[in-house]
Amino acid sequence: MTAALQPPPAPAKATWTDADYPVMGWHDCRIHGLSLAEHSADGALPQVRLMIDLDYIVHWADSACWVAPATLVFDGAWGISGEFGPLFEQLEIADIHRVDPPDQHPEPSWHVEGHNFGFHLRARGFRQHLRSAPQLVRGKGLTSDERGGVSFAERSFQAD
């Protein structure tokens, strides 16, 4: 259900990277899908990519939120492990933590902590694409129609 219309706060940008990590937050962001896919560029050996389709909360506004469908991509992901369950409702992120490398490998550890789930991975960093402009909604997430279904598209919306 869409809340009363008012001008949305303009997101600082539509494509975020791990360089933006200190100013980002994923608390209460809903996950709609997870994908592990191989990707190779310029004839290099394929690398695993962890992609997360989520509702990114751009701004909290009283009993509503400005939310945009987003694709969070960890390139060169490895050492993925975690637990899910028991699950009774949609997956919601509590936080994403970055931990300095614990060994000789340069990639940091990432911990996606959720309500009744959590997983760890190693990856160079991430990119997050806001696929459309934020929408004001009651609650914390978008309906399937509002977000255009599940998607792992790596394109960011262009502001008018």
CYANA upper distance limits for C-alpha pairs under 8 A (distance plus 0.5 A):
  1 MET  CA    137 VAL  CA      6.71
  1 MET  CA    138 ARG  CA      6.81
  2 THR  CA    136 LEU  CA      6.70
  2 THR  CA    137 VAL  CA      5.21
  2 THR  CA    138 ARG  CA      6.85
  3 ALA  CA     64 ALA  CA      7.49
  3 ALA  CA    136 LEU  CA      6.50
  3 ALA  CA    137 VAL  CA      5.81
  3 ALA  CA    138 ARG  CA      6.29
  4 ALA  CA    136 LEU  CA      8.40
  5 LEU  CA    136 LEU  CA      7.93
  8 PRO  CA     66 TRP  CA      7.63
  8 PRO  CA    134 PRO  CA      7.69
  8 PRO  CA    135 GLN  CA      8.02
  8 PRO  CA    136 LEU  CA      7.89
  9 PRO  CA     59 HIS  CA      8.01
 11 PRO  CA     58 VAL  CA      7.45
 14 ALA  CA    129 HIS  CA      6.48
 14 ALA  CA    130 LEU  CA      5.58
 14 ALA  CA    131 ARG  CA      8.17
 14 ALA  CA    156 SER  CA      6.04
 14 ALA  CA    157 PHE  CA      6.88
 14 ALA  CA    158 GLN  CA      8.06
 15 THR  CA    127 ARG  CA      7.37
 15 THR  CA    128 GLN  CA      6.14
 15 THR  CA    129 HIS  CA      5.18
 15 THR  CA    130 LEU  CA      6.85
 15 THR  CA    156 SER  CA      6.53
 16 TRP  CA     20 ASP  CA      6.69
 16 TRP  CA    127 ARG  CA      6.05
 16 TRP  CA    128 GLN  CA      5.48
 16 TRP  CA    129 HIS  CA      7.05
 17 THR  CA     21 TYR  CA      7.51
 17 THR  CA    125 GLY  CA      7.81
 17 THR  CA    126 PHE  CA      5.94
 17 THR  CA    127 ARG  CA      4.86
 17 THR  CA    128 GLN  CA      6.71
 18 ASP  CA    125 GLY  CA      5.82
 18 ASP  CA    126 PHE  CA      5.73
 18 ASP  CA    127 ARG  CA      7.15
 20 ASP  CA     24 MET  CA      6.95
 21 TYR  CA     25 GLY  CA      8.36
 25 GLY  CA     95 ASP  CA      7.46
 25 GLY  CA     96 ILE  CA      8.14
 26 TRP  CA     56 TYR  CA      7.36
 26 TRP  CA     57 ILE  CA      7.67
 26 TRP  CA     93 ILE  CA      6.67
 26 TRP  CA     94 ALA  CA      7.24
 26 TRP  CA     95 ASP  CA      6.03
 26 TRP  CA     96 ILE  CA      7.22
 27 HIS  CA     92 GLU  CA      8.23
 27 HIS  CA     93 ILE  CA      6.09
 27 HIS  CA     94 ALA  CA      5.09
 27 HIS  CA     95 ASP  CA      5.80
 28 ASP  CA     57 ILE  CA      8.32
 28 ASP  CA     92 GLU  CA      5.76
 28 ASP  CA     93 ILE  CA      5.77
 28 ASP  CA     94 ALA  CA      6.28
 28 ASP  CA    140 LYS  CA      7.41
 29 CYS  CA     54 LEU  CA      7.06
 29 CYS  CA     55 ASP  CA      5.99
 29 CYS  CA     56 TYR  CA      5.98
 29 CYS  CA     57 ILE  CA      6.67
 29 CYS  CA     92 GLU  CA      5.91
 29 CYS  CA     93 ILE  CA      5.86
 29 CYS  CA     94 ALA  CA      8.22
 29 CYS  CA    140 LYS  CA      7.61
 29 CYS  CA    141 GLY  CA      7.83
 30 ARG  CA     54 LEU  CA      5.92
 30 ARG  CA     55 ASP  CA      5.79
 30 ARG  CA     56 TYR  CA      8.01
 30 ARG  CA     90 GLN  CA      7.34
 30 ARG  CA     91 LEU  CA      6.23
 30 ARG  CA     92 GLU  CA      4.92
 30 ARG  CA     93 ILE  CA      6.93
 30 ARG  CA    140 LYS  CA      8.15
 30 ARG  CA    141 GLY  CA      6.90
 31 ILE  CA     52 ILE  CA      7.40
 31 ILE  CA     53 ASP  CA      6.40
 31 ILE  CA     54 LEU  CA      4.82
 31 ILE  CA     55 ASP  CA      7.15
 31 ILE  CA     90 GLN  CA      7.64
 31 ILE  CA     91 LEU  CA      5.85
 31 ILE  CA     92 GLU  CA      6.52
 31 ILE  CA     93 ILE  CA      7.87
 32 HIS  CA     52 ILE  CA      8.13
 32 HIS  CA     53 ASP  CA      5.90
 32 HIS  CA     54 LEU  CA      6.01
 32 HIS  CA     55 ASP  CA      8.28
 32 HIS  CA     90 GLN  CA      8.23
 32 HIS  CA     91 LEU  CA      8.02
 32 HIS  CA    150 VAL  CA      6.90
 33 GLY  CA     52 ILE  CA      6.31
 33 GLY  CA     53 ASP  CA      5.50
 33 GLY  CA     54 LEU  CA      7.69
 33 GLY  CA    150 VAL  CA      7.20
 33 GLY  CA    151 SER  CA      8.38
 34 LEU  CA     50 LEU  CA      7.75
 34 LEU  CA     51 MET  CA      6.28
 34 LEU  CA     52 ILE  CA      5.21
 34 LEU  CA     53 ASP  CA      6.93
 35 SER  CA     49 ARG  CA      8.35
 35 SER  CA     50 LEU  CA      6.29
 35 SER  CA     51 MET  CA      5.59
 35 SER  CA     52 ILE  CA      7.04
 35 SER  CA    152 PHE  CA      8.50
 36 LEU  CA     48 VAL  CA      6.93
 36 LEU  CA     49 ARG  CA      6.08
 36 LEU  CA     50 LEU  CA      5.28
 36 LEU  CA     51 MET  CA      6.92
 37 ALA  CA     48 VAL  CA      6.05
 37 ALA  CA     49 ARG  CA      5.74
 37 ALA  CA     50 LEU  CA      7.24
 37 ALA  CA     51 MET  CA      8.38
 38 GLU  CA     46 PRO  CA      6.18
 38 GLU  CA     47 GLN  CA      5.86
 38 GLU  CA     48 VAL  CA      5.07
 38 GLU  CA     49 ARG  CA      6.55
 39 HIS  CA     46 PRO  CA      5.59
 39 HIS  CA     47 GLN  CA      5.86
 39 HIS  CA     48 VAL  CA      6.84
 39 HIS  CA     49 ARG  CA      7.30
 40 SER  CA     44 ALA  CA      6.10
 40 SER  CA     45 LEU  CA      6.47
 40 SER  CA     46 PRO  CA      4.78
 40 SER  CA     47 GLN  CA      6.68
 41 ALA  CA     46 PRO  CA      8.19
 47 GLN  CA     75 ASP  CA      7.86
 47 GLN  CA     76 GLY  CA      5.67
 47 GLN  CA     77 ALA  CA      7.84
 48 VAL  CA     75 ASP  CA      7.20
 48 VAL  CA     76 GLY  CA      5.82
 48 VAL  CA     77 ALA  CA      5.92
 48 VAL  CA     78 TRP  CA      7.55
 49 ARG  CA     73 VAL  CA      7.24
 49 ARG  CA     74 PHE  CA      6.13
 49 ARG  CA     75 ASP  CA      5.18
 49 ARG  CA     76 GLY  CA      6.21
 49 ARG  CA     77 ALA  CA      6.02
 50 LEU  CA     73 VAL  CA      6.34
 50 LEU  CA     74 PHE  CA      5.65
 50 LEU  CA     75 ASP  CA      7.22
 50 LEU  CA     77 ALA  CA      6.72
 51 MET  CA     71 THR  CA      7.19
 51 MET  CA     72 LEU  CA      6.13
 51 MET  CA     73 VAL  CA      5.02
 51 MET  CA     74 PHE  CA      6.90
 51 MET  CA    152 PHE  CA      7.16
 52 ILE  CA     71 THR  CA      6.17
 52 ILE  CA     72 LEU  CA      5.54
 52 ILE  CA     73 VAL  CA      7.00
 52 ILE  CA    152 PHE  CA      7.57
 53 ASP  CA     69 PRO  CA      7.91
 53 ASP  CA     70 ALA  CA      6.45
 53 ASP  CA     71 THR  CA      5.33
 53 ASP  CA     72 LEU  CA      7.07
 53 ASP  CA    150 VAL  CA      7.25
 53 ASP  CA    151 SER  CA      6.67
 53 ASP  CA    152 PHE  CA      6.35
 54 LEU  CA     69 PRO  CA      6.44
 54 LEU  CA     70 ALA  CA      5.85
 54 LEU  CA     71 THR  CA      6.87
 54 LEU  CA     72 LEU  CA      8.04
 55 ASP  CA     67 VAL  CA      6.65
 55 ASP  CA     68 ALA  CA      6.15
 55 ASP  CA     69 PRO  CA      5.14
 55 ASP  CA     70 ALA  CA      6.44
 55 ASP  CA    141 GLY  CA      6.45
 55 ASP  CA    142 LEU  CA      7.23
 56 TYR  CA     67 VAL  CA      6.02
 56 TYR  CA     68 ALA  CA      5.83
 56 TYR  CA     69 PRO  CA      6.61
 56 TYR  CA     70 ALA  CA      6.53
 56 TYR  CA    130 LEU  CA      8.24
 57 ILE  CA     65 CYS  CA      7.04
 57 ILE  CA     66 TRP  CA      6.44
 57 ILE  CA     67 VAL  CA      5.02
 57 ILE  CA     68 ALA  CA      7.16
 57 ILE  CA    140 LYS  CA      7.74
 58 VAL  CA     65 CYS  CA      8.03
 58 VAL  CA     66 TRP  CA      5.99
 58 VAL  CA     67 VAL  CA      6.11
 58 VAL  CA     68 ALA  CA      7.54
 58 VAL  CA    134 PRO  CA      7.51
 59 HIS  CA     65 CYS  CA      6.35
 59 HIS  CA     66 TRP  CA      5.60
 59 HIS  CA     67 VAL  CA      7.78
 60 TRP  CA     64 ALA  CA      6.95
 60 TRP  CA     65 CYS  CA      5.05
 60 TRP  CA     66 TRP  CA      6.86
 61 ALA  CA     65 CYS  CA      5.82
 61 ALA  CA     66 TRP  CA      7.80
 63 SER  CA    138 ARG  CA      6.79
 63 SER  CA    139 GLY  CA      7.25
 64 ALA  CA    136 LEU  CA      7.10
 64 ALA  CA    137 VAL  CA      5.95
 64 ALA  CA    138 ARG  CA      4.73
 64 ALA  CA    139 GLY  CA      5.99
 64 ALA  CA    140 LYS  CA      7.66
 65 CYS  CA    135 GLN  CA      8.35
 65 CYS  CA    136 LEU  CA      6.05
 65 CYS  CA    137 VAL  CA      6.05
 65 CYS  CA    138 ARG  CA      6.91
 65 CYS  CA    139 GLY  CA      7.10
 65 CYS  CA    140 LYS  CA      6.57
 66 TRP  CA    134 PRO  CA      5.86
 66 TRP  CA    135 GLN  CA      5.64
 66 TRP  CA    136 LEU  CA      4.93
 66 TRP  CA    137 VAL  CA      6.94
 67 VAL  CA    134 PRO  CA      5.29
 67 VAL  CA    135 GLN  CA      5.76
 67 VAL  CA    136 LEU  CA      6.93
 67 VAL  CA    137 VAL  CA      7.64
 67 VAL  CA    140 LYS  CA      7.90
 67 VAL  CA    141 GLY  CA      7.22
 67 VAL  CA    142 LEU  CA      7.65
 68 ALA  CA    130 LEU  CA      6.59
 68 ALA  CA    131 ARG  CA      7.50
 68 ALA  CA    132 SER  CA      6.51
 68 ALA  CA    133 ALA  CA      6.53
 68 ALA  CA    134 PRO  CA      4.77
 68 ALA  CA    135 GLN  CA      6.78
 68 ALA  CA    142 LEU  CA      8.47
 68 ALA  CA    147 ARG  CA      8.06
 69 PRO  CA    130 LEU  CA      6.48
 69 PRO  CA    131 ARG  CA      6.19
 69 PRO  CA    132 SER  CA      6.92
 69 PRO  CA    134 PRO  CA      8.29
 69 PRO  CA    142 LEU  CA      8.29
 69 PRO  CA    147 ARG  CA      6.18
 70 ALA  CA    128 GLN  CA      7.11
 70 ALA  CA    129 HIS  CA      5.83
 70 ALA  CA    130 LEU  CA      4.90
 70 ALA  CA    131 ARG  CA      5.93
 70 ALA  CA    132 SER  CA      8.39
 71 THR  CA    128 GLN  CA      6.02
 71 THR  CA    129 HIS  CA      5.70
 71 THR  CA    130 LEU  CA      7.26
 71 THR  CA    131 ARG  CA      7.83
 71 THR  CA    151 SER  CA      8.02
 71 THR  CA    152 PHE  CA      6.17
 71 THR  CA    153 ALA  CA      7.08
 71 THR  CA    154 GLU  CA      6.88
 72 LEU  CA    126 PHE  CA      7.39
 72 LEU  CA    127 ARG  CA      6.38
 72 LEU  CA    128 GLN  CA      4.78
 72 LEU  CA    129 HIS  CA      7.05
 73 VAL  CA    126 PHE  CA      5.88
 73 VAL  CA    127 ARG  CA      5.81
 73 VAL  CA    128 GLN  CA      6.70
 74 PHE  CA    123 ALA  CA      6.61
 74 PHE  CA    124 ARG  CA      8.04
 74 PHE  CA    125 GLY  CA      6.51
 74 PHE  CA    126 PHE  CA      5.04
 74 PHE  CA    127 ARG  CA      7.34
 75 ASP  CA    123 ALA  CA      6.72
 75 ASP  CA    124 ARG  CA      7.30
 75 ASP  CA    125 GLY  CA      7.35
 75 ASP  CA    126 PHE  CA      7.05
 76 GLY  CA    122 ARG  CA      8.50
 76 GLY  CA    123 ALA  CA      5.99
 76 GLY  CA    124 ARG  CA      7.18
 77 ALA  CA    121 LEU  CA      6.92
 77 ALA  CA    122 ARG  CA      6.05
 77 ALA  CA    123 ALA  CA      5.09
 77 ALA  CA    124 ARG  CA      8.20
 78 TRP  CA    121 LEU  CA      6.43
 78 TRP  CA    122 ARG  CA      5.79
 78 TRP  CA    123 ALA  CA      7.08
 79 GLY  CA    120 HIS  CA      8.03
 79 GLY  CA    121 LEU  CA      5.81
 79 GLY  CA    122 ARG  CA      6.41
 80 ILE  CA    119 PHE  CA      7.52
 80 ILE  CA    120 HIS  CA      6.08
 80 ILE  CA    121 LEU  CA      4.81
 80 ILE  CA    122 ARG  CA      7.51
 81 SER  CA    119 PHE  CA      5.98
 81 SER  CA    120 HIS  CA      5.91
 81 SER  CA    121 LEU  CA      7.11
 82 GLY  CA    117 PHE  CA      8.06
 82 GLY  CA    118 GLY  CA      6.03
 82 GLY  CA    119 PHE  CA      4.34
 82 GLY  CA    120 HIS  CA      6.57
 83 GLU  CA    117 PHE  CA      6.04
 83 GLU  CA    118 GLY  CA      6.14
 83 GLU  CA    119 PHE  CA      6.82
 84 PHE  CA    116 ASN  CA      6.88
 84 PHE  CA    117 PHE  CA      4.87
 84 PHE  CA    118 GLY  CA      7.13
 85 GLY  CA    116 ASN  CA      5.93
 85 GLY  CA    117 PHE  CA      6.45
 86 PRO  CA    116 ASN  CA      6.89
 87 LEU  CA     91 LEU  CA      8.37
 87 LEU  CA    116 ASN  CA      6.97
 91 LEU  CA    114 GLY  CA      7.50
 91 LEU  CA    115 HIS  CA      7.38
 91 LEU  CA    116 ASN  CA      8.44
 91 LEU  CA    117 PHE  CA      8.23
 92 GLU  CA    114 GLY  CA      6.15
 92 GLU  CA    115 HIS  CA      6.46
 93 ILE  CA    112 VAL  CA      7.52
 93 ILE  CA    113 GLU  CA      6.47
 93 ILE  CA    114 GLY  CA      4.69
 93 ILE  CA    115 HIS  CA      7.03
 94 ALA  CA    112 VAL  CA      8.37
 94 ALA  CA    113 GLU  CA      5.99
 94 ALA  CA    114 GLY  CA      5.15
 94 ALA  CA    115 HIS  CA      6.86
 95 ASP  CA    112 VAL  CA      6.77
 95 ASP  CA    113 GLU  CA      5.83
 95 ASP  CA    114 GLY  CA      7.31
 96 ILE  CA    110 TRP  CA      7.39
 96 ILE  CA    111 HIS  CA      6.08
 96 ILE  CA    112 VAL  CA      5.08
 96 ILE  CA    113 GLU  CA      6.50
 97 HIS  CA    110 TRP  CA      6.14
 97 HIS  CA    111 HIS  CA      5.55
 97 HIS  CA    112 VAL  CA      7.09
 97 HIS  CA    113 GLU  CA      8.25
 98 ARG  CA    108 PRO  CA      7.06
 98 ARG  CA    109 SER  CA      6.36
 98 ARG  CA    110 TRP  CA      5.25
 98 ARG  CA    111 HIS  CA      7.10
 99 VAL  CA    108 PRO  CA      6.16
 99 VAL  CA    109 SER  CA      5.55
 99 VAL  CA    110 TRP  CA      6.79
 99 VAL  CA    111 HIS  CA      8.47
100 ASP  CA    107 GLU  CA      8.35
100 ASP  CA    108 PRO  CA      5.41
100 ASP  CA    109 SER  CA      6.97
101 PRO  CA    105 HIS  CA      7.04
101 PRO  CA    106 PRO  CA      6.58
101 PRO  CA    107 GLU  CA      6.44
101 PRO  CA    108 PRO  CA      5.02
101 PRO  CA    109 SER  CA      6.69
102 PRO  CA    108 PRO  CA      8.36
102 PRO  CA    109 SER  CA      8.49
106 PRO  CA    124 ARG  CA      8.13
107 GLU  CA    122 ARG  CA      6.43
107 GLU  CA    123 ALA  CA      5.84
107 GLU  CA    124 ARG  CA      5.30
107 GLU  CA    125 GLY  CA      8.21
108 PRO  CA    122 ARG  CA      6.30
108 PRO  CA    123 ALA  CA      6.78
108 PRO  CA    124 ARG  CA      7.08
108 PRO  CA    125 GLY  CA      8.25
109 SER  CA    120 HIS  CA      7.34
109 SER  CA    121 LEU  CA      6.22
109 SER  CA    122 ARG  CA      5.07
109 SER  CA    123 ALA  CA      7.35
110 TRP  CA    120 HIS  CA      6.08
110 TRP  CA    121 LEU  CA      5.85
110 TRP  CA    122 ARG  CA      6.54
110 TRP  CA    123 ALA  CA      7.90
111 HIS  CA    118 GLY  CA      7.64
111 HIS  CA    119 PHE  CA      6.30
111 HIS  CA    120 HIS  CA      4.96
111 HIS  CA    121 LEU  CA      7.17
112 VAL  CA    118 GLY  CA      6.07
112 VAL  CA    119 PHE  CA      5.90
112 VAL  CA    120 HIS  CA      6.84
113 GLU  CA    117 PHE  CA      7.09
113 GLU  CA    118 GLY  CA      5.03
113 GLU  CA    119 PHE  CA      7.19
114 GLY  CA    118 GLY  CA      5.93
129 HIS  CA    154 GLU  CA      6.65
129 HIS  CA    155 ARG  CA      6.49
129 HIS  CA    156 SER  CA      5.36
129 HIS  CA    157 PHE  CA      8.47
130 LEU  CA    155 ARG  CA      8.08
130 LEU  CA    156 SER  CA      5.64
130 LEU  CA    157 PHE  CA      6.84
131 ARG  CA    153 ALA  CA      8.15
131 ARG  CA    154 GLU  CA      8.31
131 ARG  CA    155 ARG  CA      6.55
131 ARG  CA    156 SER  CA      5.18
131 ARG  CA    157 PHE  CA      5.52
132 SER  CA    156 SER  CA      7.46
132 SER  CA    157 PHE  CA      5.41
132 SER  CA    158 GLN  CA      8.42
133 ALA  CA    157 PHE  CA      7.13
133 ALA  CA    159 ALA  CA      7.89
137 VAL  CA    141 GLY  CA      7.70
137 VAL  CA    142 LEU  CA      7.62
142 LEU  CA    146 GLU  CA      6.17
142 LEU  CA    147 ARG  CA      6.47
143 THR  CA    147 ARG  CA      6.78
144 SER  CA    148 GLY  CA      6.39
144 SER  CA    149 GLY  CA      5.22
144 SER  CA    150 VAL  CA      7.92
145 ASP  CA    149 GLY  CA      6.70
